[in-house]
Structures are given as structure tokens and as C-alpha cells.
Amino acid sequence: MTLPLGGVRFRTTAAATAAVAIFLAIAAVVFVFVQRDQLQQSLTESAAEQAADTAGQIAVSGVPADLGSGGGDQSLVQVVATDGTVLAASPQIDGEPPVIDNRSAPGTNKVVRSEDLPIGEGQAFVVVAHGVAGPDGHVVVLVAQSLELVGQSTAVVVNLLAIGYPIVLVAVALSSFWLAGRALAPVEAIRSQVAEIQGNATLAPRVPVPDGGDEITRLAVTMNAMLGRLQDASDAQRRFVGDASHELRSPLASIRAAHEVAARHPQSTDWESTGHDVLADLDRIDRLVADLLLLARVDERGLPLNVVDVDLDDLVRTEANRLSRSIGVRFVVTTPPTRVQGDPHQLARAVRNLVENAVRHARSTVWIRLAPDPPGARLEIEDDGPGIPETDRERVFDRFVRLDESRSRADGGTGLGLPIAREIAVAHGGVLCVESSPAGALLVLVLPAGAGAVGR
């Protein structure tokens, strides 16, 4: 497996290494300066203590004749009078003028950094001047400490950092690369599984879900849920295509059979009856194609509505009167004046589908009850047929679902009437459902008073 240089693993490694590099560089600079200042402060305090000790002796016994050997070339002591005369000095600078020109008052300290001292070959020194009043009058004790050790220590630290800095960065880069690979391994497993699923004819496989409950785990769970929805949609599409093909094949086969029989036996064919049967099958095809086109538009961009004021009671009575004249089913209609806002064409289609469904399953009577249901309307359509089992009350709104397969096909039902009616109800912001009824099936359509702001 090749990893692109612009991949997440490389970008993560580069970002982590760059962040550590910047942090270490800043920390190293700060450490060097702090360490140097600490050493200088330590040497300054040491010189101040030595100056205070010498000043204490002078205050009691006067200027001593011998100040000792001091600290070699790293340290020196001078006692200077107010007129600049050196009264005493360390052997290494005996006979030299004062290392600095200072007139510190008795009891005061002054710290000076200098590189012009007569010892150390241009090395930097820190000089502490301590004023003191003794038996010999006012004098100044000068104690100088070489800063060579500070420079040497700082150089050692800088060299160590220069060696360790790239080693640390390499270690960080390698560990970051390894850790990023471990962290992204589940993602790669998910990607590989999805790639295999794309090459398969089925969506049944699922991506592996790693342990831990972190973001990658949630990604895998979400991916599996998405695959489940895609599988359901694919299965529904296959069923939809299969059912649509079957519904179209049946009337086409009837038309073909009628014409083949008529062509072989033209003298004995009842052309009027054959034409009537063919036209009935063509009407069935036309209704099915129209329903499929409507559902395709709904799936693609929703159901467009031309919203106006609609007298729902007029729509219900019109559909009931139309069917009562052609079908031997008794209608009991209750339609008080009820007005809603909606698309009259689509609402009429929904009412027609509901009434035709009730007529198709009724034994003798269909009850249609319309009532205002603030802030909208409630339409109940009930039949005295076999009813709808409670377990199937949602399934009947799936496309091409028929609880009575043989009767539905015989009388022209396609299993699309109720799904279309529900789509229309949802587009208007309403609800279409099945409720319990002692007589048979009871379908209830609830619409809001206004649908102008409702859409999908």
C-alpha cells in the first residue's frame, strides 16, 4: 500500500514534528538564557559575599597588608582609597591601577560588568564595589569574578542542544508517523471495506467498528447506518421496479392476447367487447404511468403546490357523487362547510384515492365524515370491509403494497393510491393514518388550515 505524500498520516506527522520543533527551539533559547543568567547571578552573589567579608574585616581591623592569593585568574580583590590609590590588592594584580573607577559610599554595593581588566586576556568579569568606613578612613573593596565559566557552560549546553535537537525531532517524527498510522488504521479498514462494497452487487457487507467509542467508532457506526439506509433504498427500488414492471406487463399481456385471438379468429371476435377490454387495460396503464411519474417528481424535488382557499366539503361531495353513480356501494356522507388552504387538484386526488380504496374493499357501505378540526380539518373515510390489521397500518402506505393481492389486481388497484395520498397530505403539512374501527378500515386525513408555508 502506497501512502500519498499529501495524506493525513504525513500531514499529521509533519504538523506534530513542526510543532515540537518550534516548541523545542523556543524552549532551548529560553533555557540557554536562563542558565547563563543563573550562573552570572551565582558568580555575582559570590563576589558580593567576598566583598562583604573583606569590608567587615577592614571595618574592624583596617586595611590588611595581605589579601591572599584570591581565586587565581578567575578572581581578584582590591582595596582602593577615595583618591584612587590602591591600598591592597591580590597578588595577581599587585601594582595595577583600580580595575574600575568607583566611589561607592560606605555600606553600598555596585555591580559592574567589564572586559578591560588587567587579567584574563580580555575575558569578561563581574565586579562588585563595596564601600566601607574603617580605621583608615573611607575605602572601596573591589571584588572581580571571571565569567569564563559562564561562557564555557553556555557553550556546552548549546552544543548538547545542537546534537540532541535533531535526534529528538527524528524520534518525534517516527513516533508521530507510527501513532498516526495506528490511529488511522481503522479508517483505512473502513475505506477498504467500502471499496469492496462498491465493487459488489449487494450492500449487505458492513464496515468494521473499532472498539473505544471515539470519533472513528462513531464514523463506522454512522457509515453502517448509511449503508443500511442505502440497502433499504436499493431493495425498495428493486421492488418498485419489479412491481411496476409487473403492473405494466399484466395489461400489456392482456392487450396482446386480445389482439392475437382477434387476429386468428377475426370472424368470431366480438370487436366491441375486445375494444372495451383493451381500452380498460390502456386506462389502467395510463393511471399507473401517471402515478409513477407523480411519485418520481415527489422523490426528486417534492410535490409542488398551488395554494389557494379550498372548500374541502365540495371536493368530498364531488368524489362521493362520482363513485356512487357507477358503483353499487352505499355512501353515508357528512360534509359540513369546511375550508382549508391547499392545492385543490392535489387535495382532490388524495380524496379520490382514499374513497376509491374504501369502495374497493367495502362490502356494502362507505362512511365519509368531514369536520372542522381547529386549526384545520379532519376527514374520516370508513368502510365495512375486512379492515386493516394493526401490524399493517403503516405498511399499507408503502408503494405497491396490497394486503389482498388477488382482489387488488382484479379490480385495478396498483398499490400506489394510499402512498400518493400520504405524500399529498405531508406536502400540505398534514397527516394520513389508519385508526381503529369496529366496522372495517378507517383512514383519517388531518389537514392544517393553511399550507402556504409547508413544503418538502
N, C-alpha and C positions, 0 to 999 in steps of 0.2 A: 504494500500500500504506500503510495507516494503522498507526501504532505505538501500542499502548496505553501510557498514562502509567505503568502498573504493570509494563511489560515489562522483560525482563532488560537491554535496552540502556539504558533510562532509569535503572533501579536501579543498574546498573554506573557510569553517568556520575555519578549523584548521590553514590554512595558514594566514588568517586575524588575528586570535587570536594570533598566534605565532609572527606575525609582530608587532602587538600592544604591546605584552608582552615585546619584545626586545626593542622597542622604549621607552616604559614607564620605563623599568628598567634603560636604559641609561639616560633618562631624569631625573629620580629620583636621581640617583647618582650625576649627574651634579648639580641638584638643591640643594642637601644637601651640597655639597662642596661650591657652590657659596654662599648659605645662611650663612654657617659658616664663610667663608672669609669676607662676608659683615659685619657680627656682629663684628668680630675681628677688621676689619678696622675701624668700628664706635667707638669701645672702644679705639683703639689706637689714633684716632683723638681726642677723648675726653680727654685722658691723655695728649696728646701733647698740647692741649689748656690750660689745667690746669697748666702744667709745664711752658708754655709761660707767663701765667698771674702771677704766683708766681715769675718767673725770672724778670718780669717787675717791680714788687714791690721791689725786692731785689736790682735791679739796681738803683732805686731811693732812697730808704729808708734804705737799708741794710737788713741783715737777721732779720726777725721778731721773736719776742720771742714766739709767739703762732701761729701755722699754722692751728688752728681749728681742729674740730673733723673729718674732711675728709669725706669719704663715708662709714664709718663703716668698716666691714671686707672686703668690696669689693674694697676699695680704700685707699691709704696711700701716704703721702708726706714726703720726707726727703730733708734736705739741708746739703750737705757734702762738707767739705773743701778739698783742694788739697792733704792734708796729710792723708785723710781718716777719719778725725774727723767729727762726726755728729753734726752740729751746731744747727739744729732744726729738729723736727720730729712730725708727727701726734701722738696724744695721744696713739693710739693702738699699736704703735711700739716705744714708747719713751724708750730710754735707749738701744735700739737694734743697732747692727752694721749696716753699709750700706747694703741695700738689694742687691746691685750689686757693683762690683769694676769697677768704670768708671771714667775717667779723661777727659770728653768732653771739648773741647776748648770753650771759650766764643762765644755765638751765634750759636753753633752747636747742633744738636739733634742726639740721638742714641736710637734705639728701640731694646729692648732685651726681649725675652720670657723666663720665668723662673718658675720652680716649687719648688724652695728651699727657698721661702720667709718665714719669721717668722710668718706669719699669714696665715689663710686659710687652715691649716691642709693638706698641700701637693697639694693644688689647683694650677692650672696654672695661672700665672699673665703675663701681658704685661707691661714692664717697659720702660718709656721714660726718658732719661737722657738729661738735657738741661744745657749747660754751660753758665755762666753769670759772668760778672765782675762788682762788686758793691763796695760800700764804705769799705766793709770788705775784699776786695780782690776777687780773683777768686774762685768761688764756683760752685757746680753742684747741680741742682734741680732734684731729682728723684721722679717721679710720677708713681705709680703702680696701674693698674686696673685688678680686678679679671676677669678671663674668665669663671667663673662658669655659668654665664648666657648664654654664647655661647654653652656650653655643654648641659645645660638644654633645650635650644631652639632646638638644633640639635636633641636631643633625642625625643622631642615632634614631630618634623617633621618626623623623622624616624618611630615612632610609627604610626602616621597618614598614612604615605605611606604604611606601612605594612598592615594596616587594609583596606585601600582603593584600594590597588593594586589588590588583588583577586576579589574584588567587581567589579572593572572596567573590569577586564578580563572576568568575568562571563557575565556582561552586553554586552561586545563586542561580545562574543561567541554567545549569544542568538540573538542579533540583526543581526549578520552576518548570522546565520542559517536561520533566518526569511527572510532576504533580499535575500539570495541565493535561498531560496525556491520560493519567489515571482519572481525572475529573471528567474528561470528555469521552472516555471510552463508552459509557452508556449512550451518549449522544450518537457516536459512530454506530453502535449496535442498532439504535433506533433507525438511523439513516439506512443502514444495510437492509434491515427488515422491510422498511418502506419501499426501497428499490426492488426488493424481491416481490413485494405485493403488486407493484406497478407492472411487473412482467407476468403476473399470474392472471388467470381468468376469474379468480374469486377474490373477494375481500375478506375472507374468513380469517386469515392469519392476523395476529396482533403483535405489536412491538413489545419487547421485554420491559418490564417495570422494575427498575433497580430499588434496592432497599434504602432506607434513610429518610424518606419523606421530604426531601429537599426539592429545589426547583426542577431538577431533571426528572425526579419521580413524578411530580405534578405534570410535567410536559408529557411523559409517557402515558399517564392516565388520560390526559386530555386528548392525546393522539389516538389512543384506543377508543375513546368515546366518539371521536370524529370518524374513525374507521367504522365503528358500529353504525353511526348515522348514515355514512356513505353506503354501507352494505344494505341497510334498510331501504335507502332511497333506490339503490340499484335493483334490489329484489322487487320493490314496488313498481319500478319502471318496467322490469321484465314482465311482471304480472299484468301491468297496464297494457303493454304492447301485445301480450298474448291474448288478453281478454278482448282488446279492441280488434285484433285480427280475427278472433273467433266470431265476434259480433258482426263484423263486416262479411266474413266468409259465409255465415248462415243465410242471410238474404240473397247474397250473390249466387250461392249454390241453388237456392230456390228458383231464382230468375233463370239460371242456366238450365235447370231441369225442366222448367215450364217450356222454355223455348225449344229444347231438344225434343220433348214429347210432341210439341206442336209441329215441329219440322218433320218428324217421322210420320205423324198421323194428322195431316192438315184437314182431311175431310171430316174427321170425327172430333176435332178440337172445338171446345166452347171458347171462342175467342174473347167473348165479353167477360167471361169468368177469369180466363187467363190474364187478360189485360188488367182486370181489377186486382188480381193477386200480385201481378208484377208491380203495379203502382203502389200497393200496400208495402211491398218489400222495399221499393225505392223511397217511400216516405220514411220507413224505418232507418234506411241508410242515411238519408238526409238529416234526420234528427240526431243520429249517432255522430255524424261528422260535425254538426253544429255544436253538440255538447263537447266533443273533444277539442274543437277549436276554442271554445269558451274557457275550458279548463287550462289549455295551453297558454292562453293570454293571461289568465289569473296567475299561473305559476311563474310567468316571465316578468310581468310588471304590475300585477294586481288587477283588480276589477275597476275600471273607470266608471264614475258615477256622474250622471246629470241630475243634480239635486234640485228638486222643486217641492212645493207643497203637494202632498198626495192624499186623496181621500181613500184610505185603505178599505173602508167598508164597500165602496163602489167596486174596487178590484176583486174583493172576495165574492160579492154577489155575481159579478160577471162570470167568473170562473165556475162558480156553482151552477149557474143557469146554463152555461155552455155544456157542461157534462151531464146535467140532469135531463137534457133533451135527447141525448144519444145513448145513455147507459141506463139500464134498469136498476138503479140504486136510488133509494130514497134519501133525500137530503133534509137535514134539520139545521136551518141557518139562523144564527142570531148575530146581527151586524148593526149595532148602534153606530151613529156617526162618530168616526174616528179619523183624525188627521195626523199625519207624520210628515217629516221631510225626508225625501229619498228620491231614488231613480224609479219612476213609475214603470218603465219597461222591465227592469230587473226585478222589482218587487212583484210585478205580475207574473214573471217567470217562476219566482220562488213559490208563490201561492199556487200556481198551476201544477208545479211538480209535487207539492205536498198533497193537493186534492187528488191528483191522478194516482199517487201512491196509495192514498186511503181507499179510493174506488177500486184499485186493482186487488186489494186484499179484503175488502168488506164483503160480508155475506149478504146484507140487505140494506144497511143504514150507515150513513156518514153524518157525523155531527160537526158543524163548523160554528165555533163561538169566538166572536171578536169583542174585545172590551178594552176601554182605555186603561192603561197601567202606568200611572204617572211616574216619571215624566215621559211616557211613550205609549205603546200599545202592546197587547198580548193577544195572539191568535192561537186558538186551540183547534186542532183537526183530529177527530177521533173516529175510529171505525169499529165495527163489531166482528172483525176478523180474528185470526188466531193470535194476534198480538206479537210482541217482540220480547224474547227472553231478556232478563236483566243483564246477562253476560254479553249480549249482542247489541246493547243500546248505543254503544259508541261505534261498534264495528259497522253498523248499517250506514254510517256516514263516510266509510271508505269507498273508494271508487271501484265499481264493478262488483260490489258485494251484493249477493242476493241470498236471502235466507231460504227462499223456496225456488230452487233453480229451475225446475221443470215448468212451473206455472209462470215464472217471470219471463222466460224465453218465449213461451207460447203466446203470451198476451202483449209482447212487445217491450217489456221492461229491459233496460240495459244496465241498471245498477249505477247510473250517474245522476238520477234525479235528486236524490237526497244530498249527495256531495255538492252539487251545484247550488241547491237551496241553502246549504250551510255557508258556502262561500259568499253568497249574496248577503246573508244575514251578518256575517263577520265584516264584510265591506261596509255595511251600514252601521257598524258598532253594536250589532245586536247579538242574540243567542238563539240557536236552534238545538233543541234537545228532545229526548224521549222521556216521558214521565209515566208513572204507574197509572194503570186504568183497569177497572174491573170488566169493561166491555171488550176491549181489544187493544189496539195500538193507539197511543195518544202522543202526537207530536206538537210541541209548543214552540212558537216563534215569538220572541220578545224583541221589539224594536224601540230604540230611543225616539224621543220627539224630534230631534234634529240630527242629521247625518252630514251636515256640511263640512265638519272638520275631521270626519272619520275616513280613513283610507288605509291601504296596505302598501 
